[in-house]
Amino acid sequence: MIRVDSIWLATEPLDMRAGTESTLARVVAVFGAAQPHCAYLFANRRGNRLKVLLHDGLGIWLAARRLHQGRFVWPGTRHGTQLELDPEQLQALVIGLPWQRLGSDSAIRLL
């Protein structure tokens, strides 16, 4: 479907009222540029909403997800302003699992 080579997570919250242009401006501010085939993830302060901006090489896609209960497991700014995730970590993040504990081979390495 849409090719995604890299998945990047911003640790600072995003105002979920931000549209495509505002979110793209935030990607450029945090990551330096919106690279083709890269996904950029943002959460709100409460951690119950998630936005993903994806540059597919031709245009920009913006998707949002809202949890009615619970929160996404999100790192603080003590980890820096950005982190790169692998596809398994993204899957765990989206369903609320402790994605930070997964390594590239899906082995839990941190307690």
KEGU-512453 format. One record per residue (C-alpha): residue number from 1; residue in three letters; z, x, y. Coordinates in Angstrom, 2 decimals. Each point is the difference from the previous one (the first is absolute). Layout:
N
seq; type; w; u; v
NUM; ALA; Z; X; Y
...
// end
This chain:
111
seq; type; w; u; v
1; MET; 0.00; 0.00; 0.00
2; ILE; 1.22; 2.05; 3.00
3; ARG; 0.39; 3.72; -0.64
4; VAL; 3.37; 1.42; 1.05
5; ASP; 0.42; 3.77; -0.29
6; SER; 3.30; 0.39; 1.87
7; ILE; 2.92; -2.31; 0.74
8; TRP; 2.18; 0.82; 2.99
9; LEU; 3.29; -1.61; 0.98
10; ALA; 1.39; 0.04; 3.55
11; THR; 3.80; 0.20; 0.07
12; GLU; 0.46; -1.51; 3.47
13; PRO; -0.16; -3.81; 0.25
14; LEU; -2.99; -1.91; 1.37
15; ASP; 0.10; -3.23; 1.97
16; MET; -1.60; -2.45; -2.42
17; ARG; -1.66; -1.85; 2.88
18; ALA; -2.35; 3.00; 0.28
19; GLY; -3.60; -0.85; -0.78
20; THR; -2.77; 2.22; -1.27
21; GLU; -0.51; 1.98; 3.21
22; SER; 3.73; 0.56; 0.63
23; THR; 0.59; 1.04; -3.60
24; LEU; -3.00; 2.34; 0.13
25; ALA; 1.41; 1.55; 3.19
26; ARG; 3.32; 0.51; -1.81
27; VAL; -1.80; 1.69; -2.93
28; VAL; -1.68; 2.40; 2.43
29; ALA; 3.33; 0.70; 1.74
30; VAL; 1.94; 0.65; -3.22
31; PHE; -2.64; 1.53; -2.27
32; GLY; -2.42; 1.52; 2.51
33; ALA; -3.01; -2.03; -1.17
34; ALA; -0.99; -2.83; -2.31
35; GLN; -1.82; 1.87; -2.76
36; PRO; -2.62; -1.75; -2.16
37; HIS; 1.28; -1.28; -3.36
38; CYS; 3.64; 0.26; 1.07
39; ALA; 2.63; -2.74; 0.11
40; TYR; 2.85; 0.04; 2.54
41; LEU; 3.18; -2.00; -0.64
42; PHE; 2.51; -1.27; 2.55
43; ALA; 3.10; -2.19; -0.26
44; ASN; 2.00; -1.91; 2.57
45; ARG; 3.61; 0.90; 0.93
46; ARG; 1.52; -2.47; -2.47
47; GLY; -2.19; 1.31; -2.80
48; ASN; -1.15; -3.43; -1.17
49; ARG; -3.57; 0.27; 1.32
50; LEU; -2.70; 2.52; -0.77
51; LYS; -3.38; 0.72; 1.63
52; VAL; -2.75; 2.13; -1.49
53; LEU; -2.91; 1.31; 2.02
54; LEU; -2.91; 1.30; -2.07
55; HIS; -3.07; 1.86; 1.23
56; ASP; -2.71; -0.56; -2.62
57; GLY; -2.53; 2.36; 1.58
58; LEU; -1.82; -2.79; 1.83
59; GLY; 2.73; -2.08; 1.61
60; ILE; 3.68; -0.81; 0.13
61; TRP; 1.94; -2.40; -2.24
62; LEU; 3.47; -1.27; 0.93
63; ALA; 2.21; -1.74; -2.54
64; ALA; 3.56; -1.29; 0.21
65; ARG; 2.68; -0.93; -2.52
66; ARG; 3.26; -1.83; 0.62
67; LEU; 2.99; -0.22; -2.30
68; HIS; 2.00; -3.21; 0.11
69; GLN; 2.96; 1.74; -1.68
70; GLY; 1.02; 3.63; -0.09
71; ARG; -1.55; 3.01; 1.69
72; PHE; -2.57; 2.66; -0.66
73; VAL; 1.55; 3.36; -0.91
74; TRP; -0.90; 2.03; 3.09
75; PRO; 0.92; 3.58; 0.90
76; GLY; 1.70; 0.82; 3.26
77; THR; -1.31; 2.34; 2.66
78; ARG; 2.10; 2.81; -1.46
79; HIS; -2.93; 0.49; -2.41
80; GLY; -2.34; 0.63; 2.97
81; THR; -2.37; -2.47; 1.61
82; GLN; -2.37; -0.26; -2.98
83; LEU; -0.12; 0.32; -3.78
84; GLU; -2.87; 0.04; -2.46
85; LEU; 0.28; -2.32; -3.01
86; ASP; -1.87; -0.06; -3.27
87; PRO; -1.37; -3.28; -1.44
88; GLU; 2.98; -0.43; -2.36
89; GLN; 2.46; 0.38; 2.87
90; LEU; -1.96; -2.59; 2.01
91; GLN; 0.14; -2.47; -2.87
92; ALA; 3.76; 0.51; -0.32
93; LEU; 0.51; -0.34; 3.77
94; VAL; -1.91; -3.28; 0.22
95; ILE; 2.07; -1.63; -2.75
96; GLY; 3.30; 1.38; 1.29
97; LEU; 0.76; 2.72; -2.53
98; PRO; 1.51; 3.38; 0.98
99; TRP; -3.38; 1.70; 0.49
100; GLN; 1.59; 3.19; 1.38
101; ARG; 1.28; 0.81; -3.47
102; LEU; -3.45; 0.04; -1.59
103; GLY; -1.92; 3.26; -0.38
104; SER; -3.72; 0.43; -0.49
105; ASP; 0.43; -0.60; -3.75
106; SER; 2.23; -3.09; 0.60
107; ALA; 3.07; 1.89; -1.21
108; ILE; 3.27; -0.70; 1.82
109; ARG; 1.17; 3.30; 1.47
110; LEU; 2.58; -1.00; 2.62
111; LEU; 3.15; -2.08; -0.50
// end
